[in-house]
Amino acid sequence: MAEGKTNISEQIEEDFLLCKICFEVYRTPRTLSCLHSFCEPCLELLLDKQEGTVTCPECRAVSDLQGCVRNAKASFFINSLLDLFRSKTTKQTVCSLCPALGKSAVPASSRCLDCADFLCASCAQGHCLSKLTLQHTVVSLEDYLAGCYDEEARSKQERHCPNHQEPLRFYCNTCSSTICRDCRMLEHFSHEVLSLAQATTARRPQLEKLISSLDGNMESLSQHQQEVDSAIQKLKDTEAGFMDQLSGKIAVIMEQLFAQRDAVRKDLSIFIEQQEQKYQSIKKDLCDHINSAQNTKDFSSQVMQKGKDYEILDLEETIQRQIERLQKFSIPDIESKTPLLMVKGDMFSGMFQLTFDTTIDSQKNPTVSDTSIEQEPQTLALKTAESHPQTSTTLPAQPLQASQLTPPPLATPLAFPHINIPASFIFIRTFDTDDDQNPNYENITGISLCPSRDIVIADNSNFSIKRIIRNGQIREDISTEDRGWNDLQPFSVAVCDDSIFFTSGSRLYKVPDDQCDDIVQVCNLRGSHKEYSIAAYENEYIAVSEGTSCSLSLYDPDGVLVDRVNPDYNGKFVFLAVNSCEEFILCDTSNKCVIVLNRAGDIVNICNIVEYFSFNPRSVCVDKWDNIYVMDGKRILLLSPRGDFVQELMTFDGHYTPKLIAADDHGHLIMVNKKGTIRIYRAQL
């Protein structure tokens, strides 16, 4: 009897009955004007109460619901399928009639398709013998759950009038709504009413024609889609051609630049060789004259000590003439030529030109000065000079533009009375450390320096710590994923006792020497902050900034607590540095100031007022002279070792915004932005 009947469960996928917002089975489904259905509670969350509309999360079509989700159509189609599926997915099915008759619940063995009731064996037998239900279709529960009667069950499903609880069996053409028998006899008595079958038969051809018209519409849209695909492909081909052309042009330019470099190198080698020959010649003449003077002195001394009177008198004139000749020796002037590299704007007609600045020193023995690199002289009005009239000055050379692969202008010579205060900084080089293979955008959160002069940075987003040579090559890329712990996101880094330490969450970790070994947890940190900044003092301990606790904990490389610094202070300590006097320089982001503490916790100085602009300090570091550098947005500020404001040292325009800074013992200032672009500068006193 059940053979050959359609199984609706096999025709409709399970996710058809899942809401695309909550991804659960529909609860009171409502259909929007775009024919997408969602749960009524889910639509309540999307309702724009001011406009009274809902934007479909699937197609972004706007449906006007006049401020109430219930104005959306109830989806009878989905509701009937839900009834069918729920009846088949109930874990334990019991007889629907036994509890109504006062009996205990008995497992069902059949289902009446007309009543939609589950029946036990006894009730099923009585159901088939009753005069009222004699014509009902009672089927076995096993066949019903197998889907053998899905189509028949669907045909017998009925919706009931919400007002009269009668089946909806008529359609009112006048009101365009389905109605029950009581509705027809009461409110719709004078209206044009058809049976549901008649109404469906009348409207089906027009609806099918309307649906068929979508074929032409979709065909037209498909053609336009192909045109868009062609445009995209053409755009990609254009890009590829442009990149090839650009690579070719750059290759030619690089070849010309390398040729000019080789020519300048050759000129420099010839110059050095010639100058060395001149110096060696002067040195030989001086040595010969010194030897002659020494021989004269020795001989004359012997004559004076051991010669007889007539012998001394006989040689007196000869000795006198020789000494006068030696004393009349003219010390040659030493011409000191310093090679200067002049950079011009036109790279094709000779971008680099080697010139010589000649100075003559006849007062002392000359030394060949270090080779320096300068650009074609230009006068540059500095932003710092405009802001600080008392330090107004100009630069003798302007850095190359971004198109010439050099950063914007930086240094401001400063006349400051203290010793070892840098007057300016010279740009050395810049390079990128980002990796196109990284799954996430770089987020550099920590920087430190190794004794070998390598730069160490922490990439919080990609679970990585990189050790970088100063020519831009990555010496070591240390992954913090799957190294004996759950994925560790490094925040701050410090180098102590030739080992790299970093914080992740509220723990301090140490990078092992062998990449195959697990990362070592050194200790747990005080408090429960998400981020802790650290700095190393020589090879003795690692200082940990403890945020709103306004305290520092000092740990040796083995994780043993050495000391704690507890100043009487309220704020939020973030970035920190330690100078050679074992004073702690801390950035307080709450009070927007830089505070200097000693080991005992006494406050040495607080810098919170910077003339001419607002102060919002971030990263801090100290150089070998204990000068303090503070990152403040796109500015780098210089403070004295005590913490007094000196000047705005650098200001960055354009796309580069430094995030972290560090200083080494060789007078270099290193900075890095969020993406990992490093710039290096050298101090000039």
C-alpha positions as CSV (number, residue, x, y, z in Angstrom):
1,M,0.0,0.0,0.0
2,A,2.8,2.3,0.9
3,E,5.0,1.3,-2.0
4,G,5.9,4.0,-4.6
5,K,4.7,6.9,-2.5
6,T,6.8,10.0,-2.3
7,N,9.1,10.6,0.7
8,I,9.0,14.4,1.3
9,S,11.9,14.0,3.8
10,E,14.2,13.0,0.9
11,Q,13.0,15.9,-1.3
12,I,13.5,18.7,1.2
13,E,16.9,19.3,2.8
14,E,17.1,19.6,6.6
15,D,18.5,23.1,6.5
16,F,15.4,24.3,4.6
17,L,13.7,24.3,8.0
18,L,16.5,26.2,9.7
19,C,16.4,29.9,10.4
20,K,19.4,31.6,8.8
21,I,19.7,34.0,11.8
22,C,19.7,31.7,14.8
23,F,20.5,28.4,12.8
24,E,17.8,26.6,14.7
25,V,14.5,25.0,13.6
26,Y,12.0,27.8,12.8
27,R,10.0,29.2,15.7
28,T,6.9,30.9,14.4
29,P,8.3,31.5,10.9
30,R,7.4,34.7,9.1
31,T,8.0,35.4,5.4
32,L,9.3,38.8,4.2
33,S,8.4,40.4,0.9
34,C,11.6,39.0,-0.6
35,L,10.3,35.4,0.2
36,H,13.0,34.8,2.8
37,S,11.7,33.3,6.0
38,F,13.0,33.8,9.6
39,C,11.8,33.2,13.2
40,E,9.5,35.8,14.5
41,P,11.8,36.4,17.6
42,C,14.8,36.8,15.3
43,L,13.0,39.4,13.2
44,E,12.2,41.3,16.3
45,L,15.9,41.9,16.8
46,L,16.3,43.2,13.2
47,L,13.2,45.5,13.3
48,D,14.1,49.2,12.8
49,K,11.6,50.7,15.3
50,Q,11.9,54.2,13.8
51,E,11.3,53.2,10.2
52,G,9.1,50.2,11.0
53,T,11.1,48.1,8.5
54,V,13.3,45.0,8.5
55,T,16.3,44.6,6.2
56,C,16.7,41.0,5.1
57,P,20.1,39.6,6.3
58,E,20.4,37.4,3.2
59,C,19.5,39.7,0.3
60,R,19.5,43.2,2.0
61,A,15.9,43.8,0.7
62,V,13.9,46.1,2.9
63,S,10.4,45.0,4.0
64,D,7.9,47.5,5.4
65,L,6.3,45.8,8.4
66,Q,4.7,49.0,9.7
67,G,6.6,48.6,13.0
68,C,5.3,45.1,13.9
69,V,6.9,41.8,12.9
70,R,3.5,40.1,13.0
71,N,2.6,42.1,9.9
72,A,4.9,39.8,7.9
73,K,3.0,36.8,6.4
74,A,2.8,33.7,8.5
75,S,4.5,31.0,6.4
76,F,1.8,28.2,6.2
77,F,4.0,26.3,3.8
78,I,6.9,26.1,6.2
79,N,4.6,25.6,9.2
80,S,2.9,22.5,7.6
81,L,6.4,21.0,6.8
82,L,7.4,21.7,10.4
83,D,4.3,19.9,11.7
84,L,5.2,16.9,9.5
85,F,8.8,16.9,10.6
86,R,8.1,17.4,14.3
87,S,5.7,14.5,14.3
88,K,8.4,12.3,12.8
89,T,11.3,13.4,15.0
90,T,9.6,13.1,18.4
91,K,12.0,10.8,20.4
92,Q,9.2,8.9,22.3
93,T,5.7,8.8,20.7
94,V,2.8,7.9,23.0
95,C,-0.9,7.5,22.3
96,S,-2.7,10.9,22.0
97,L,-6.1,9.5,23.2
98,C,-5.2,7.4,26.3
99,P,-4.4,10.4,28.6
100,A,-7.7,12.1,27.5
101,L,-9.6,8.9,28.5
102,G,-7.8,8.9,31.9
103,K,-5.5,6.1,31.1
104,S,-1.7,6.0,31.5
105,A,0.4,6.9,28.5
106,V,0.9,3.9,26.2
107,P,3.5,3.9,23.3
108,A,1.8,4.6,20.0
109,S,1.8,2.0,17.2
110,S,-0.3,3.9,14.6
111,R,-1.1,7.3,13.4
112,C,-4.4,8.7,12.0
113,L,-3.6,10.9,9.0
114,D,-7.0,12.7,9.2
115,C,-6.9,13.5,13.0
116,A,-3.1,13.8,13.1
117,D,-3.2,11.7,16.3
118,F,-0.9,9.0,17.4
119,L,-2.8,5.8,18.5
120,C,-1.9,2.8,20.5
121,A,-3.1,-0.7,19.2
122,S,-6.3,-0.5,21.3
123,C,-7.3,3.0,20.3
124,A,-6.4,2.3,16.6
125,Q,-8.8,-0.6,16.6
126,G,-11.6,1.5,18.1
127,H,-10.8,4.4,15.8
128,C,-11.4,2.2,12.7
129,L,-14.7,0.9,14.1
130,S,-16.2,4.3,15.2
131,K,-18.8,5.7,12.9
132,L,-17.3,9.2,13.0
133,T,-13.8,8.0,12.1
134,L,-14.6,5.0,10.0
135,Q,-13.3,6.6,6.8
136,H,-10.1,7.9,8.4
137,T,-6.8,6.6,7.2
138,V,-4.9,4.9,10.0
139,V,-1.4,3.7,9.1
140,S,1.4,2.0,11.0
141,L,3.8,4.2,12.9
142,E,6.8,2.5,11.3
143,D,5.6,3.3,7.8
144,Y,4.7,6.8,8.8
145,L,8.1,7.5,10.3
146,A,9.7,6.0,7.3
147,G,8.1,8.7,5.1
148,C,5.8,6.4,3.2
149,Y,2.8,8.6,3.8
150,D,4.4,12.0,3.7
151,E,2.5,13.1,0.6
152,E,-0.9,11.8,1.9
153,A,-0.3,13.4,5.3
154,R,0.5,16.7,3.6
155,S,-2.7,16.5,1.6
156,K,-4.8,16.0,4.8
157,Q,-3.1,18.8,6.7
158,E,-5.5,21.7,7.4
159,R,-5.1,25.2,8.8
160,H,-7.7,26.5,11.2
161,C,-9.3,29.9,11.4
162,P,-7.8,31.9,14.4
163,N,-11.3,33.3,15.1
164,H,-13.5,30.2,14.8
165,Q,-11.1,27.3,15.0
166,E,-12.6,25.8,11.9
167,P,-10.6,24.5,8.9
168,L,-9.7,27.1,6.3
169,R,-11.4,25.8,3.2
170,F,-12.5,28.9,1.2
171,Y,-10.9,31.9,-0.4
172,C,-12.5,35.3,-0.4
173,N,-11.7,37.1,-3.7
174,T,-13.0,40.3,-2.3
175,C,-10.6,40.4,0.6
176,S,-7.9,38.2,-0.9
177,S,-7.8,35.9,2.2
178,T,-8.5,32.3,3.2
179,I,-11.5,31.9,5.4
180,C,-13.5,29.1,7.2
181,R,-17.1,28.1,6.9
182,D,-18.2,30.4,9.7
183,C,-16.3,33.3,8.2
184,R,-18.2,32.7,4.9
185,M,-21.5,32.7,6.6
186,L,-20.8,35.8,8.7
187,E,-18.3,38.6,7.7
188,H,-17.8,37.4,4.1
189,F,-21.4,36.4,3.4
190,S,-21.9,39.0,0.6
191,H,-18.4,38.6,-0.8
192,E,-17.2,36.6,-3.8
193,V,-16.1,33.3,-2.3
194,L,-14.4,30.3,-4.0
195,S,-13.2,27.0,-2.7
196,L,-9.5,26.8,-2.2
197,A,-9.1,24.4,-5.1
198,Q,-11.1,26.7,-7.4
199,A,-9.1,29.7,-6.3
200,T,-5.8,27.9,-6.8
201,T,-6.9,26.6,-10.2
202,A,-7.8,30.1,-11.3
203,R,-4.5,31.7,-10.2
204,R,-2.0,28.9,-11.0
205,P,-1.6,29.8,-14.8
206,Q,-0.9,33.4,-14.1
207,L,1.5,32.6,-11.3
208,E,3.3,29.9,-13.4
209,K,3.7,32.4,-16.2
210,L,5.1,35.0,-13.8
211,I,7.6,32.4,-12.5
212,S,8.5,31.4,-16.0
213,S,9.3,35.1,-16.8
214,L,12.2,34.8,-14.3
215,D,14.0,32.6,-16.8
216,G,14.5,35.5,-19.2
217,N,15.4,37.8,-16.4
218,M,18.0,35.4,-15.0
219,E,19.4,34.8,-18.5
220,S,19.9,38.6,-18.9
221,L,21.5,38.8,-15.5
222,S,23.8,35.9,-16.3
223,Q,24.9,37.7,-19.5
224,H,25.7,40.8,-17.4
225,Q,27.5,38.6,-14.9
226,Q,29.7,37.2,-17.7
227,E,30.4,40.8,-18.8
228,V,31.4,41.7,-15.3
229,D,33.6,38.6,-15.1
230,S,35.2,39.6,-18.4
231,A,35.8,43.1,-17.0
232,I,37.4,41.7,-13.9
233,Q,39.7,39.4,-16.0
234,K,40.6,42.3,-18.2
235,L,41.4,44.3,-15.1
236,K,43.6,41.5,-13.8
237,D,45.4,41.2,-17.1
238,T,45.9,45.0,-17.1
239,E,47.4,44.7,-13.6
240,A,49.7,41.9,-14.6
241,G,50.9,43.8,-17.7
242,F,51.3,47.0,-15.6
243,M,53.3,45.1,-13.0
244,D,55.5,43.5,-15.6
245,Q,56.1,47.0,-17.2
246,L,56.8,48.5,-13.7
247,S,59.2,45.6,-12.8
248,G,61.0,46.2,-16.1
249,K,61.3,49.9,-15.5
250,I,62.5,49.4,-12.0
251,A,65.0,46.8,-13.2
252,V,66.5,49.4,-15.6
253,I,66.6,52.0,-12.9
254,M,68.2,49.7,-10.4
255,E,70.8,48.6,-13.1
256,Q,71.6,52.3,-13.7
257,L,71.8,53.0,-9.9
258,F,74.1,50.0,-9.4
259,A,76.3,51.2,-12.3
260,Q,76.5,54.6,-10.7
261,R,77.3,53.0,-7.3
262,D,80.1,51.0,-8.9
263,A,81.5,54.2,-10.5
264,V,81.4,56.1,-7.2
265,R,83.0,53.2,-5.5
266,K,85.8,53.2,-8.0
267,D,86.4,56.9,-7.7
268,L,86.4,56.5,-3.9
269,S,89.0,53.7,-4.1
270,I,91.2,55.7,-6.4
271,F,90.9,58.7,-4.0
272,I,91.7,56.7,-0.9
273,E,94.7,55.1,-2.6
274,Q,96.1,58.4,-3.8
275,Q,95.6,60.1,-0.4
276,E,97.2,57.2,1.4
277,Q,100.2,57.4,-0.9
278,K,100.5,61.1,-0.1
279,Y,100.3,60.5,3.6
280,Q,102.8,57.7,3.4
281,S,105.2,60.0,1.6
282,I,104.9,62.7,4.2
283,K,105.2,60.1,6.9
284,K,108.5,58.8,5.3
285,D,110.0,62.3,5.1
286,L,109.1,62.9,8.8
287,C,110.6,59.6,9.8
288,D,113.8,60.3,7.9
289,H,114.0,63.8,9.5
290,I,113.4,62.3,13.0
291,N,116.1,59.7,12.5
292,S,118.6,62.4,11.2
293,A,117.8,64.5,14.3
294,Q,118.3,61.6,16.6
295,N,121.6,60.6,15.0
296,T,122.8,64.2,15.2
297,K,121.8,64.3,18.9
298,D,123.5,61.0,19.7
299,F,126.8,61.9,17.9
300,S,126.9,65.4,19.4
301,S,126.3,64.0,22.9
302,Q,129.2,61.5,22.5
303,V,131.5,64.3,21.4
304,M,130.5,66.4,24.4
305,Q,131.0,63.6,26.8
306,K,134.1,61.8,25.5
307,G,135.8,64.3,23.1
308,K,138.9,66.3,24.0
309,D,138.8,70.1,24.1
310,Y,140.4,70.5,20.7
311,E,138.0,67.9,19.2
312,I,134.9,69.7,20.6
313,L,136.2,73.0,19.2
314,D,137.0,71.4,15.9
315,L,133.4,70.0,15.4
316,E,131.5,72.9,17.0
317,E,130.8,74.7,13.7
318,T,129.8,71.4,11.9
319,I,127.4,70.4,14.7
320,Q,126.0,73.9,14.8
321,R,125.3,74.0,11.1
322,Q,123.7,70.5,11.2
323,I,121.4,71.4,14.0
324,E,120.4,74.7,12.3
325,R,119.6,72.8,9.2
326,L,117.5,70.3,11.1
327,Q,115.6,73.1,12.9
328,K,114.9,74.9,9.6
329,F,113.1,71.8,8.3
330,S,109.7,72.8,7.0
331,I,106.9,70.6,8.3
332,P,104.7,69.8,5.2
333,D,101.1,71.0,5.2
334,I,98.7,68.1,5.4
335,E,95.8,68.4,2.9
336,S,92.9,66.5,4.4
337,K,90.2,65.8,1.8
338,T,86.8,64.4,3.1
339,P,84.8,62.6,0.5
340,L,81.2,63.9,0.3
341,L,78.4,62.1,-1.6
342,M,76.1,64.6,-3.3
343,V,72.6,63.2,-4.2
344,K,70.9,64.9,-7.1
345,G,67.4,64.6,-8.3
346,D,68.0,63.3,-11.8
347,M,69.1,59.7,-11.5
348,F,69.6,59.3,-15.2
349,S,72.2,62.0,-15.7
350,G,74.1,61.0,-12.6
351,M,72.2,60.9,-9.3
352,F,75.4,60.4,-7.2
353,Q,78.4,62.7,-7.4
354,L,81.6,62.3,-5.3
355,T,83.1,65.7,-4.2
356,F,85.8,66.6,-1.8
357,D,85.9,69.1,1.1
358,T,89.5,70.2,1.4
359,T,90.9,71.4,4.7
360,I,94.6,72.1,5.5
361,D,96.0,71.5,9.0
362,S,99.6,72.6,9.5
363,Q,99.5,72.7,13.3
364,K,99.2,69.0,14.1
365,N,99.5,65.6,12.5
366,P,96.5,65.1,10.3
367,T,94.1,62.2,10.4
368,V,91.7,61.2,7.7
369,S,88.1,61.9,8.8
370,D,85.4,59.3,8.4
371,T,83.6,59.2,5.1
372,S,80.3,60.9,5.4
373,I,77.2,61.0,3.1
374,E,75.4,64.2,2.5
375,Q,72.7,65.2,0.0
376,E,72.7,68.1,-2.3
377,P,72.6,71.2,-0.1
378,Q,69.0,72.5,0.5
379,T,67.6,74.7,3.2
380,L,64.7,73.2,5.1
381,A,62.5,75.1,7.6
382,L,61.8,72.8,10.5
383,K,58.5,72.3,12.2
384,T,60.4,72.4,15.5
385,A,61.9,75.8,14.7
386,E,58.5,77.2,14.0
387,S,57.1,75.8,17.3
388,H,60.2,76.8,19.4
389,P,61.6,80.2,18.4
390,Q,64.5,79.8,20.9
391,T,65.8,76.8,19.0
392,S,65.0,78.0,15.5
393,T,67.5,76.5,13.0
394,T,67.8,74.9,9.5
395,L,69.3,71.7,8.2
396,P,72.1,71.6,5.7
397,A,70.6,68.7,3.9
398,Q,67.1,67.4,3.3
399,P,66.3,63.6,3.2
400,L,65.0,62.1,0.0
401,Q,61.3,62.0,-0.8
402,A,59.3,58.8,-0.3
403,S,59.6,58.1,-4.0
404,Q,63.3,58.0,-3.5
405,L,63.0,55.3,-0.8
406,T,64.0,57.5,2.1
407,P,61.8,58.8,5.0
408,P,60.6,62.4,5.5
409,P,62.8,65.1,7.2
410,L,63.7,64.4,10.8
411,A,66.5,66.0,12.6
412,T,66.5,69.3,14.4
413,P,69.9,70.6,15.7
414,L,69.4,71.7,19.3
415,A,71.5,74.0,21.3
416,F,71.1,72.6,24.8
417,P,73.4,73.3,27.7
418,H,73.6,69.7,29.1
419,I,76.4,67.3,28.1
420,N,75.5,64.4,25.7
421,I,72.1,65.8,24.7
422,P,71.7,64.8,21.0
423,A,71.5,67.8,18.7
424,S,70.0,65.9,15.8
425,F,69.6,62.5,14.3
426,I,70.7,61.2,10.9
427,F,68.6,58.7,9.1
428,I,70.5,55.4,8.4
429,R,68.1,53.0,6.8
430,T,64.6,51.5,6.7
431,F,63.2,48.1,6.0
432,D,60.0,46.0,6.2
433,T,59.7,42.9,8.3
434,D,56.2,41.9,7.4
435,D,55.5,38.6,5.7
436,D,52.9,38.2,3.0
437,Q,52.4,34.6,4.1
438,N,51.1,35.6,7.6
439,P,47.4,34.8,8.1
440,N,46.7,38.0,9.9
441,Y,47.8,41.7,9.6
442,E,50.9,42.4,11.7
443,N,50.4,44.0,15.1
444,I,53.9,44.8,16.6
445,T,53.5,45.2,20.3
446,G,57.1,44.8,21.7
447,I,60.6,45.7,20.8
448,S,64.0,45.0,22.4
449,L,67.7,44.9,21.4
450,C,70.2,42.0,21.7
451,P,73.9,42.5,22.7
452,S,74.7,41.4,19.2
453,R,72.8,44.5,17.9
454,D,70.0,42.3,16.5
455,I,66.5,43.8,16.8
456,V,63.7,41.7,18.5
457,I,60.1,42.5,17.8
458,A,56.8,40.7,19.0
459,D,54.0,40.2,16.4
460,N,50.9,39.8,18.6
461,S,48.5,38.9,15.8
462,N,50.6,36.2,14.2
463,F,52.0,34.5,17.4
464,S,55.5,35.3,16.4
465,I,58.8,36.8,17.7
466,K,61.3,37.9,15.1
467,R,65.0,38.4,15.5
468,I,66.2,40.8,12.8
469,I,69.7,41.8,11.6
470,R,70.1,45.5,11.0
471,N,70.3,45.0,7.2
472,G,66.7,43.9,7.3
473,Q,67.3,40.1,7.1
474,I,65.4,38.0,9.5
475,R,67.8,35.9,11.5
476,E,65.2,33.9,13.4
477,D,61.3,33.8,13.2
478,I,60.2,32.3,16.5
479,S,56.7,30.9,16.5
480,T,54.8,30.9,19.8
481,E,52.1,28.5,18.5
482,D,52.1,24.9,19.7
483,R,55.2,25.2,21.7
484,G,54.1,23.2,24.8
485,W,51.3,25.7,25.5
486,N,48.1,26.9,23.9
487,D,48.8,29.6,21.3
488,L,50.7,32.3,23.1
489,Q,50.2,35.9,21.9
490,P,53.4,37.7,22.8
491,F,52.9,41.3,24.0
492,S,56.2,42.8,25.4
493,V,59.7,41.5,24.9
494,A,63.0,42.0,26.7
495,V,66.5,40.6,26.3
496,C,68.3,39.6,29.5
497,D,71.4,37.5,30.0
498,D,71.4,36.8,26.2
499,S,67.9,35.2,26.4
500,I,64.6,36.5,25.0
501,F,61.8,36.9,27.5
502,F,58.2,37.9,26.6
503,T,54.8,38.3,28.3
504,S,51.6,36.7,27.2
505,G,48.5,37.3,29.3
506,S,49.6,37.3,33.0
507,R,52.7,35.1,32.6
508,L,56.3,35.6,31.8
509,Y,57.9,33.2,29.3
510,K,61.4,32.5,28.0
511,V,62.3,31.5,24.5
512,P,64.5,28.4,24.5
513,D,67.8,28.2,22.6
514,D,66.5,25.3,20.5
515,Q,63.5,26.0,18.3
516,C,62.3,22.4,18.8
517,D,62.1,22.8,22.6
518,D,58.9,24.0,24.4
519,I,58.7,27.6,25.4
520,V,59.5,27.9,29.1
521,Q,57.1,29.6,31.6
522,V,59.3,31.6,33.9
523,C,56.7,32.7,36.4
524,N,53.1,34.0,36.9
525,L,52.8,37.8,37.2
526,R,51.0,39.7,39.9
527,G,47.4,40.7,39.1
528,S,45.2,39.7,36.2
529,H,45.9,42.3,33.6
530,K,45.7,41.3,29.9
531,E,48.9,43.0,29.0
532,Y,52.2,43.5,30.9
533,S,55.2,45.6,29.7
534,I,58.7,44.5,30.6
535,A,62.3,45.9,30.4
536,A,65.6,44.4,31.4
537,Y,68.2,46.0,33.6
538,E,71.6,44.8,32.3
539,N,71.7,41.0,32.9
540,E,70.4,41.2,36.5
541,Y,66.6,41.3,36.3
542,I,63.5,41.9,34.3
543,A,61.2,44.8,35.5
544,V,57.5,44.2,35.0
545,S,55.0,47.1,34.8
546,E,51.8,46.3,36.7
547,G,49.3,48.7,35.2
548,T,46.8,50.2,37.6
549,S,48.6,48.7,40.6
550,C,51.2,51.4,39.9
551,S,54.0,49.1,41.0
552,L,56.9,47.1,39.6
553,S,58.0,43.6,40.2
554,L,61.7,42.6,39.5
555,Y,62.4,39.0,38.5
556,D,65.8,37.4,37.9
557,P,66.2,35.3,34.7
558,D,65.1,32.2,36.6
559,G,61.8,33.8,37.6
560,V,62.7,34.5,41.2
561,L,61.2,37.7,42.6
562,V,64.2,40.0,43.4
563,D,62.3,43.1,44.7
564,R,59.2,45.1,44.3
565,V,58.9,48.9,43.7
566,N,55.8,50.5,45.3
567,P,55.7,54.2,44.9
568,D,52.9,56.2,46.7
569,Y,51.2,57.0,43.4
570,N,47.9,56.5,41.6
571,G,47.6,56.0,37.8
572,K,48.3,53.3,35.2
573,F,51.8,52.2,34.4
574,V,52.2,50.8,30.9
575,F,55.5,51.2,29.0
576,L,58.8,51.4,30.9
577,A,62.6,51.6,30.6
578,V,65.5,51.4,33.0
579,N,68.5,53.7,32.8
580,S,72.1,53.1,33.9
581,C,71.4,54.6,37.4
582,E,68.7,51.9,38.0
583,E,66.0,54.5,37.7
584,F,62.7,53.4,36.1
585,I,61.1,55.6,33.4
586,L,57.4,54.8,33.2
587,C,54.6,56.0,30.9
588,D,51.4,56.7,32.9
589,T,48.6,56.6,30.3
590,S,45.9,57.6,32.9
591,N,47.5,60.9,34.0
592,K,49.3,61.4,30.6
593,C,52.7,61.9,32.0
594,V,56.2,60.3,32.3
595,I,57.3,59.4,35.8
596,V,60.9,58.7,36.9
597,L,61.3,56.4,40.0
598,N,64.4,55.1,41.8
599,R,64.8,51.6,43.2
600,A,63.4,52.6,46.6
601,G,60.2,53.8,45.0
602,D,60.8,57.5,45.4
603,I,59.5,59.8,42.7
604,V,62.5,61.6,41.1
605,N,60.5,63.7,38.6
606,I,57.2,63.8,36.8
607,C,56.9,65.3,33.3
608,N,53.3,66.0,32.5
609,I,53.4,69.5,30.9
610,V,54.9,69.9,27.5
611,E,54.9,73.5,26.1
612,Y,53.2,74.2,22.9
613,F,51.1,71.0,22.5
614,S,49.1,68.4,24.5
615,F,51.0,65.4,25.9
616,N,49.9,61.8,25.5
617,P,53.0,59.7,26.0
618,R,53.2,56.0,24.9
619,S,56.4,54.1,24.3
620,V,59.6,55.2,26.1
621,C,63.3,54.3,26.0
622,V,66.7,55.6,27.2
623,D,70.0,55.9,25.4
624,K,73.6,55.2,26.6
625,W,73.7,58.8,28.1
626,D,70.4,58.1,29.9
627,N,68.5,60.6,27.7
628,I,64.8,59.7,27.6
629,Y,62.8,59.4,24.3
630,V,59.0,59.4,24.4
631,M,56.6,58.4,21.6
632,D,53.7,60.7,21.4
633,G,51.4,60.0,18.4
634,K,53.4,61.1,15.3
635,R,56.0,62.9,17.5
636,I,59.2,61.8,19.3
637,L,60.0,63.9,22.3
638,L,63.4,64.3,24.0
639,L,63.6,64.5,27.8
640,S,66.7,65.1,29.9
641,P,68.0,62.2,32.0
642,R,66.1,63.7,34.9
643,G,62.9,63.7,33.0
644,D,62.6,67.4,32.0
645,F,61.2,68.3,28.6
646,V,63.9,69.3,26.1
647,Q,62.2,69.5,22.7
648,E,60.1,67.9,20.1
649,L,62.8,65.9,18.3
650,M,61.0,64.4,15.4
651,T,57.6,64.8,13.7
652,F,56.3,62.4,11.1
653,D,54.0,63.3,8.3
654,G,52.3,61.0,5.8
655,H,51.6,57.3,6.3
656,Y,54.4,56.3,8.7
657,T,53.4,56.4,12.4
658,P,55.9,54.9,14.7
659,K,54.5,52.8,17.6
660,L,57.5,51.6,19.6
661,I,61.1,52.9,20.1
662,A,64.4,51.6,21.5
663,A,67.9,53.0,21.8
664,D,71.2,51.1,21.8
665,D,74.7,51.8,23.2
666,H,76.0,53.0,19.9
667,G,73.9,56.1,19.6
668,H,71.2,54.6,17.4
669,L,67.5,55.2,17.8
670,I,65.3,52.4,16.4
671,M,61.6,52.6,15.8
672,V,58.9,50.3,14.4
673,N,55.3,50.9,13.4
674,K,52.3,48.6,13.8
675,K,53.0,46.8,10.5
676,G,56.7,46.1,11.3
677,T,58.5,48.8,9.2
678,I,61.7,49.6,11.1
679,R,63.7,52.8,10.8
680,I,67.1,53.4,12.3
681,Y,68.7,56.8,13.1
682,R,72.1,57.8,14.5
683,A,72.5,60.6,17.1
684,Q,74.8,63.6,16.6
685,L,75.9,65.5,19.7
